[in-house]
């Protein structure tokens, strides 16, 4: 990369170059810096815009998903005309139109154990714009091995957080803070739990700011600290996080995680998936599950059954099946909810209990709980694979997908 700024570049970046912290020297550093953004969604959209606008030299865009209409309220680099197009390609088109001086590398793939190190080692800084534990562990471990700082953000509902991992020998990696993965179903991503668009917009913008500071040699504000944002109450908090653990499996004195990395799906007991399909849990056996079309046959054949929808009430108010009875998962897992399920079975005289949720994850948790606590051989308990989303896709397209 060039160490000289052209006259048109000086003119373009003049409003930031007149800052005493920037000037021509720092602007040249930006021009000679490469950044890898993993995830071209809610966090990747604002962060990529501001990095490209600031004159970063090279930007890598990694995403294996396609643009969907449900993305557009928060993933603002994508447009209606690009629905169905790979996100990496859509992001590239927008960002190139914003600043054609930037060198781009678009990678229409999912970052994985097989390719992470080969990709990351080509860049100076990595920005994590994903929303699942599998990829967070993977990126953190790979950045430790490649000795790259990792600017990590998260956004869910009205809340966001931001920190910088692996900045120097004192700052922790992700695994230092979370040596073991969360239990199945404990982590919700934005496709499952929802998110208000300005929150990832704000966090992604701050991620870009941290990247810029790292690139020009200013210590990032959130290395060794974590920013917590509550958008509902309008509160920012900064908390100090622990330092690097000596016994960390990734960045400790005797790390067990090497360039071969590990099987992250097995480690987290769930696959990585950032698209609108959400994370697909595998709690039940195939015999404990039915397809949406199979459930339609149960209805058409007039077979007695009870259908329980375990989604939260606010989601049921968006769309539901007429025959369903709403008992949210949290309530089912209480004595009150369990008793209600027992009463429904007894009053209906049905020998089949079908459980449904949005995409077939919460329903699996509910089925496992009910089987362990009802302990009844008189009723067959199964869930619908893919939930009400699968019902819309396979049975009734008039049912909206959200």
C-alpha positions in Angstrom: 0.0 0.0 0.0 1.1 3.6 -0.7 2.6 5.8 2.0 1.7 8.9 0.1 -1.7 10.6 0.1 -2.9 11.9 -3.2 -4.4 15.4 -3.4 -7.9 14.0 -4.0 -7.5 11.9 -0.8 -6.4 14.9 1.2 -9.4 16.8 0.0 -11.8 13.8 0.7 -10.6 13.2 4.2 -9.8 16.8 5.2 -12.5 17.1 7.8 -10.9 14.3 9.9 -7.4 15.2 8.9 -7.6 18.6 10.6 -8.1 16.8 13.9 -4.8 16.9 15.9 -5.0 13.1 16.5 -5.3 12.4 12.7 -3.3 14.6 10.3 -1.6 13.2 7.3 0.4 10.6 9.3 -2.6 8.9 10.9 -4.6 9.2 7.6 -1.7 7.4 5.9 -1.9 4.7 8.6 -5.6 4.2 7.9 -4.8 3.9 4.2 -2.3 1.2 5.0 -4.5 -0.8 7.3 -6.6 -3.8 6.4 -9.7 -4.8 8.3 -11.8 -8.0 8.2 -15.5 -7.7 9.0 -17.1 -11.0 9.7 -20.9 -10.5 9.2 -22.4 -8.0 6.8 -25.6 -7.5 8.9 -26.8 -5.2 11.7 -23.3 -4.5 13.1 -21.4 -5.0 9.9 -23.5 -2.4 8.0 -22.7 0.7 10.1 -19.1 -0.4 10.9 -18.2 -1.0 7.2 -19.7 2.3 6.1 -17.7 4.4 8.6 -14.5 2.5 7.9 -14.8 2.9 4.2 -15.8 6.5 4.7 -12.7 7.1 6.9 -10.4 5.8 4.2 -9.4 2.4 5.4 -7.1 0.8 2.9 -8.5 -2.7 2.5 -11.8 -4.2 3.8 -12.6 -7.9 3.8 -16.3 -8.8 3.9 -17.3 -12.2 5.1 -20.8 -13.5 5.0 -22.5 -16.6 3.7 -26.1 -15.5 3.9 -28.4 -13.7 1.5 -30.3 -10.5 2.0 -33.9 -10.9 3.2 -36.6 -8.3 3.7 -36.5 -8.9 7.5 -32.9 -7.6 7.4 -33.6 -4.2 6.0 -34.8 -2.4 9.1 -31.3 -2.6 10.6 -28.9 -3.8 7.9 -28.9 -0.5 6.2 -26.3 -1.1 3.5 -28.7 -3.5 1.8 -31.7 -2.4 -0.3 -35.0 -3.9 -1.5 -33.5 -4.5 -5.0 -30.8 -6.7 -3.4 -33.2 -9.1 -1.6 -32.0 -12.6 -2.4 -28.5 -11.5 -3.3 -25.5 -12.7 -1.2 -24.9 -10.2 1.6 -21.2 -10.0 0.8 -21.9 -9.0 -2.8 -24.7 -6.5 -1.7 -22.4 -4.9 0.9 -19.5 -4.7 -1.7 -21.8 -2.9 -4.2 -22.9 -0.3 -1.7 -19.5 0.3 -0.1 -17.7 0.5 -3.4 -20.2 3.3 -4.4 -19.3 5.1 -1.2 -15.5 4.9 -1.7 -13.9 3.4 -4.8 -10.4 4.0 -3.4 -10.8 1.2 -0.9 -9.6 -2.3 -1.9 -12.3 -4.9 -1.2 -12.2 -8.6 -0.7 -15.7 -10.2 -0.7 -15.9 -13.7 0.7 -19.3 -15.3 0.2 -18.8 -18.0 2.8 -19.2 -18.9 6.4 -16.0 -18.5 8.4 -15.1 -21.9 9.9 -12.4 -23.9 11.5 -11.2 -24.8 8.0 -10.7 -21.3 6.7 -10.5 -18.9 9.6 -6.7 -18.7 10.1 -5.9 -18.5 6.4 -8.4 -15.5 6.1 -7.6 -13.7 9.3 -3.8 -13.8 8.9 -4.2 -11.6 5.8 -5.6 -8.7 7.8 -4.4 -6.3 10.5 -7.6 -6.0 12.6 -10.7 -8.2 12.8 -14.2 -6.9 13.6 -16.7 -9.4 14.9 -20.2 -8.5 13.6 -21.8 -12.0 14.2 -24.4 -13.0 16.7 -23.7 -16.6 17.8 -21.4 -18.2 20.4 -19.8 -20.7 17.9 -18.4 -17.9 15.7 -17.3 -15.8 18.7 -15.2 -18.6 20.1 -13.8 -19.4 16.6 -12.8 -15.8 15.9 -11.3 -15.2 19.3 -9.2 -18.4 19.1 -8.0 -17.6 15.6 -7.2 -14.0 16.4 -5.1 -15.2 19.3 -3.2 -17.6 17.1 -2.7 -14.9 14.4 -2.0 -12.2 16.9 -4.7 -9.9 15.7 -6.9 -7.6 17.8 -10.6 -8.5 17.8 -13.2 -5.7 18.0 -16.4 -7.5 19.2 -19.9 -6.1 19.3 -23.3 -7.5 20.1 -26.9 -6.2 19.9 -30.1 -7.7 21.1 -33.6 -6.2 21.7 -32.8 -2.7 23.1 -29.3 -3.6 24.4 -25.8 -3.6 23.1 -22.3 -4.3 24.2 -18.8 -3.7 22.9 -15.2 -4.7 23.9 -11.8 -5.3 22.3 -10.2 -8.7 22.8 -6.6 -9.6 22.4 -5.3 -6.1 22.0 -2.1 -6.7 24.0 -0.6 -9.1 26.4 -2.9 -7.8 29.3 -6.3 -7.8 27.6 -8.2 -11.1 27.6 -9.6 -13.1 24.8 -13.3 -14.2 24.6 -12.4 -17.5 26.1 -10.8 -15.9 29.2 -14.2 -14.4 30.0 -16.3 -17.4 28.9 -14.2 -20.6 29.2 -17.3 -22.8 28.8 -20.1 -22.2 26.3 -23.6 -21.3 27.5 -26.1 -24.1 27.9 -28.3 -25.0 25.0 -31.0 -22.5 24.4 -29.6 -20.0 26.8 -28.3 -17.6 24.2 -30.7 -15.7 21.9 -29.7 -14.0 18.7 -31.5 -11.1 17.1 -33.4 -13.3 14.7 -34.9 -15.1 17.7 -35.1 -12.4 20.3 -35.6 -9.4 18.1 -33.6 -6.1 17.9 -34.5 -2.5 17.4 -32.4 -1.2 14.4 -30.7 1.8 16.0 -29.0 -0.4 18.6 -26.8 -2.4 16.2 -26.4 0.9 14.3 -24.9 2.5 17.4 -22.7 -0.4 18.5 -21.4 -1.0 14.9 -20.5 2.7 14.6 -18.5 2.5 17.9 -16.8 -0.7 16.7 -15.6 1.3 13.6 -14.3 4.0 16.0 -12.3 1.5 18.0 -10.9 0.0 14.8 -9.8 3.5 13.6 -8.1 4.2 17.0 -6.2 0.9 16.8 -5.2 1.6 13.2 -3.7 5.0 14.0 -2.0 3.9 17.2 -4.4 5.1 19.9 -5.3 2.6 22.6 -8.9 1.6 22.1 -11.3 2.7 24.8 -12.7 -0.7 25.4 -9.6 -2.9 25.6 -9.9 -4.3 29.1 -13.3 -2.7 29.5 -16.8 -3.4 28.2 -19.4 -0.9 27.1 -23.0 -1.8 28.0 -25.8 0.1 26.4 -29.4 0.1 27.4 -31.4 1.7 24.7 -34.7 1.5 26.5 -33.5 3.6 29.4 -30.8 5.5 27.4 -28.0 4.4 29.7 -24.4 3.8 28.9 -22.2 1.9 31.4 -18.6 0.9 31.2 -17.3 -2.0 33.3 -13.8 -3.3 33.8 -13.3 -6.9 32.7 -10.8 -9.4 34.0 -7.3 -9.5 32.5 -5.8 -12.4 30.5 -6.0 -15.8 32.3 -2.8 -17.6 32.7 -4.6 -20.9 32.4 -6.7 -19.9 29.4 -6.9 -22.7 26.8 -6.4 -20.1 24.0 -4.2 -17.3 25.2 -2.8 -18.7 28.4 0.8 -19.7 29.2 0.2 -23.3 28.0 -2.6 -23.1 25.4 -4.3 -26.3 24.3 -5.9 -24.7 21.2 -3.5 -24.6 18.3 -3.6 -23.8 14.6 -5.8 -26.9 14.1 -8.4 -25.2 16.3 -11.3 -27.3 17.6 -14.7 -28.5 16.5 -16.7 -25.4 17.6 -20.1 -26.9 16.8 -19.4 -29.8 19.1 -17.9 -27.5 21.8 -21.0 -25.3 21.8 -23.4 -28.2 21.1 -25.0 -26.1 18.4 -24.1 -25.1 14.8 -23.2 -21.6 13.9 -25.9 -19.9 11.9 -26.5 -16.2 11.6 -29.2 -16.2 9.0 -32.9 -15.8 9.6 -33.2 -19.5 10.3 -31.5 -19.0 13.6 -29.5 -21.6 15.4 -30.8 -25.1 14.9 -30.7 -27.0 18.2 -30.5 -30.8 18.1 -32.0 -31.9 21.4 -34.6 -34.4 20.2 -34.2 -37.5 18.2 -35.9 -37.7 14.7 -38.5 -40.0 16.2 -39.5 -37.3 18.6 -40.2 -34.7 15.9 -42.7 -34.3 13.0 -42.7 -32.2 9.9 -45.3 -29.5 9.3 -46.9 -31.6 6.6 -47.2 -34.5 9.0 -49.0 -32.3 11.4 -51.4 -31.2 8.6 -52.2 -34.8 8.1 -53.1 -35.2 11.8 -55.5 -32.3 11.4 -57.0 -33.6 8.1 -57.4 -37.1 9.6 -59.3 -35.7 12.6 -56.9 -37.3 15.1 -57.4 -36.0 18.6 -54.4 -34.0 19.8 -53.4 -30.9 21.7 -51.3 -28.2 20.0 -49.3 -26.0 22.4 -47.5 -22.9 21.1 -44.6 -22.1 23.4 -43.8 -18.7 21.9 -44.0 -15.5 24.0 -47.5 -13.9 23.9 -46.3 -10.9 21.9 -45.1 -13.2 19.1 -48.4 -15.2 19.2 -50.2 -11.9 18.7 -48.3 -11.5 15.4 -49.4 -14.8 13.9 -50.8 -18.1 15.2 -52.6 -21.2 14.2 -56.3 -21.2 15.3 -56.1 -24.5 17.1 -53.1 -23.7 19.1 -53.0 -23.0 22.9 -50.4 -20.5 24.0 -48.3 -21.5 27.0 -44.9 -19.7 26.8 -41.8 -21.9 27.4 -40.9 -20.1 30.6 -44.4 -20.8 32.0 -44.3 -24.5 30.8 -41.2 -24.9 32.9 -43.1 -23.8 36.0 -45.4 -25.8 38.2 -48.3 -23.7 37.1 -47.6 -24.3 33.4 -47.0 -28.0 33.9 -50.3 -28.4 35.6 -52.1 -26.6 32.8 -50.6 -29.0 30.3 -51.8 -32.0 32.4 -55.3 -30.5 32.5 -55.3 -29.9 28.7 -54.4 -33.5 28.0 -57.0 -34.9 30.5 -59.8 -32.7 29.3 -59.2 -33.4 25.6 -58.8 -37.1 26.1 -56.0 -36.9 23.4 -53.1 -39.2 23.2 -51.0 -36.8 21.2 -49.4 -33.6 22.4 -47.8 -31.5 19.7 -45.5 -28.5 20.6 -44.8 -25.7 18.2 -42.6 -22.5 18.4 -41.3 -20.1 15.9 -38.5 -22.2 14.3 -38.3 -25.5 16.2 -35.8 -24.7 18.9 -37.9 -23.7 21.9 -40.3 -26.5 21.1 -37.5 -29.0 21.5 -36.6 -27.7 24.9 -40.3 -27.8 25.9 -40.7 -31.4 24.7 -37.7 -32.6 26.6 -38.9 -30.9 29.7 -42.5 -32.3 29.4 -41.2 -35.8 28.8 -39.0 -35.6 31.8 -41.7 -34.2 34.1 -45.0 -35.6 32.8 -43.6 -39.1 32.8 -46.7 -40.5 31.0 -46.8 -43.4 28.6 -50.4 -42.5 27.7 -49.5 -39.4 25.6 -47.1 -39.1 22.7 -45.2 -35.8 22.8 -43.5 -34.4 19.7 -42.6 -31.0 18.3 -43.0 -29.6 14.8 -39.6 -29.2 12.9 -39.2 -25.6 11.9 -42.2 -24.4 13.9 -44.7 -21.9 12.5 -42.1 -20.8 9.9 -42.1 -24.3 8.4 -45.9 -24.3 8.5 -45.8 -21.1 6.3 -43.2 -22.5 4.0 -44.6 -26.0 3.6 -48.3 -25.8 4.3 -49.9 -22.4 4.2 -48.0 -19.5 2.6 -50.7 -17.1 3.8 -49.2 -17.4 7.3 -46.6 -14.6 7.4 -43.0 -15.3 8.2 -41.5 -13.0 10.7 
